[in-house]
Amino acid sequence: MSAHTEYFTKEGLKKLVEELHQLKTVERPSISRQIAEAKDKGDLSENAEYAAAKEAQGLLELRIAKLEEVLGNAQVVDKSKLDTSRVLILSKVRIKNIKNGAVMSYTIVAENEANLKEGKISVNSPVAKGLLGKKVGQKATVKTPSGEQSFEILEINL
């Protein structure tokens, strides 16, 4: 896996640390108990509970490793030092779809913090990539799964 810096808010980083703690202190011991209980039931070659528990353990360990890698490369972004004259990670952007006039607001966040219901889009999404670096009044043409779309940047803040 390639290591690259991922940017987070303090809140987003805290959520990942809490998830990792939960996985290591609650989930991992629980799966270990399930494996031990399944072993006690006899022949492992025909024991579906054992196979399922071992698979769950593998997935859990994969998630723990991924979280540890992300946290090892994480950098917290200090909002007070961000430039609000152009779109950056953590910018809250109000844009207008030039074609249909729809106005939308999004906050550009790290991939792990993205949540469309909360108006948070990943910095790696096509829309965010098209907006990054742009200033108020500029237009951004973005290739989306539904085709090319153009947006005008109406407002940038934190």
C-alpha positions in Angstrom: 0.0 0.0 0.0 1.3 3.4 -0.9 1.6 5.9 2.0 0.2 9.3 1.3 -0.9 12.2 3.5 -4.5 12.4 4.3 -5.9 15.6 5.8 -8.5 15.6 8.6 -10.3 17.9 10.8 -9.7 17.4 14.5 -13.2 15.8 14.8 -12.6 13.5 11.8 -9.3 12.3 13.2 -10.9 11.7 16.6 -13.6 9.5 15.0 -10.9 7.3 13.4 -9.0 7.0 16.6 -12.2 6.0 18.5 -13.0 3.5 15.8 -9.6 1.9 15.9 -9.8 1.8 19.7 -13.2 0.0 19.5 -11.9 -2.5 17.0 -8.9 -3.4 19.1 -10.5 -3.4 22.5 -14.0 -4.7 21.8 -14.2 -6.4 18.4 -10.8 -8.2 18.4 -11.4 -9.9 21.8 -15.0 -10.8 20.8 -13.8 -12.5 17.6 -11.1 -14.3 19.5 -13.7 -15.7 21.9 -15.9 -16.8 18.9 -12.9 -18.7 17.4 -12.1 -20.3 20.8 -15.8 -21.4 21.2 -15.9 -22.8 17.7 -12.7 -24.7 18.2 -14.2 -26.3 21.3 -17.0 -27.8 19.1 -14.7 -30.3 17.4 -13.6 -31.0 13.8 -12.5 -27.7 12.3 -12.7 -28.9 8.7 -16.5 -29.1 8.9 -17.1 -26.3 11.4 -18.9 -23.4 9.7 -18.8 -21.3 12.8 -15.0 -21.6 13.0 -14.6 -20.7 9.3 -17.0 -17.7 9.6 -15.1 -16.4 12.7 -11.7 -16.8 11.1 -13.0 -14.9 8.0 -14.4 -12.1 10.3 -11.1 -12.0 12.1 -9.2 -11.5 8.8 -11.5 -8.7 7.8 -11.2 -7.1 11.2 -7.4 -7.2 11.0 -7.5 -5.8 7.5 -9.6 -2.8 8.8 -7.3 -2.3 11.8 -4.2 -2.3 9.5 -5.9 0.2 7.1 -6.9 2.5 10.0 -3.4 2.4 11.4 -1.9 3.2 8.0 -4.3 6.2 7.6 -3.6 7.4 11.1 0.1 7.1 10.5 -0.1 9.4 7.5 -2.8 11.7 8.9 -2.4 15.4 9.2 -4.8 17.7 11.0 -5.7 20.9 9.1 -5.8 24.1 11.1 -8.8 26.0 9.7 -7.4 29.3 11.1 -4.5 29.1 8.6 -6.6 28.3 5.5 -6.9 30.8 2.7 -10.6 31.5 2.0 -9.9 33.3 -1.3 -9.8 29.9 -3.1 -11.3 26.5 -2.7 -9.1 24.2 -0.5 -9.7 21.1 1.6 -12.1 22.1 4.5 -13.6 25.0 2.4 -17.3 25.3 2.5 -18.3 26.2 -1.1 -21.6 27.5 -2.4 -21.9 26.7 -6.1 -24.4 27.1 -8.9 -25.0 24.6 -11.6 -24.8 26.8 -14.7 -27.1 24.5 -16.8 -30.1 24.3 -14.4 -29.4 27.1 -11.9 -29.5 24.8 -8.9 -27.4 26.2 -6.0 -25.6 23.7 -3.7 -23.3 24.0 -0.7 -20.6 21.5 0.0 -17.7 21.2 2.4 -14.6 19.6 0.9 -13.2 17.0 3.3 -10.9 14.0 3.5 -12.2 10.8 1.9 -12.9 9.2 5.3 -15.0 12.2 6.4 -17.2 12.4 3.3 -20.9 12.2 4.0 -23.3 13.5 1.3 -26.2 13.8 3.7 -24.2 16.3 5.7 -23.0 18.1 2.6 -19.5 16.8 2.9 -17.8 15.7 -0.3 -14.5 13.9 -0.7 -11.5 15.9 -1.8 -11.0 13.1 -4.3 -14.5 13.3 -5.8 -14.8 14.7 -9.4 -16.7 17.8 -8.2 -14.2 18.7 -5.5 -11.2 18.1 -7.8 -12.8 20.5 -10.3 -13.4 23.1 -7.7 -10.0 23.0 -5.9 -7.9 26.2 -6.4 -10.8 28.2 -7.9 -11.9 31.6 -6.6 -15.3 33.2 -6.2 -16.8 34.1 -9.6 -14.8 31.5 -11.5 -16.4 28.6 -13.3 -15.4 24.9 -13.0 -16.2 22.3 -15.6 -16.4 18.9 -14.0 -16.6 15.4 -15.6 -19.2 13.5 -13.5 -20.7 10.1 -14.1 -23.8 11.8 -15.5 -21.7 13.8 -18.0 -19.9 17.1 -18.0 -21.3 19.8 -15.7 -20.3 23.5 -15.2 -20.5 25.2 -11.9 -20.0 28.8 -10.9 -18.4 29.4 -7.5 -20.6 31.8 -5.5 -19.0 31.8 -2.1 -16.1 30.3 -0.2 -15.8 30.2 3.6 -14.9 27.9 6.5 
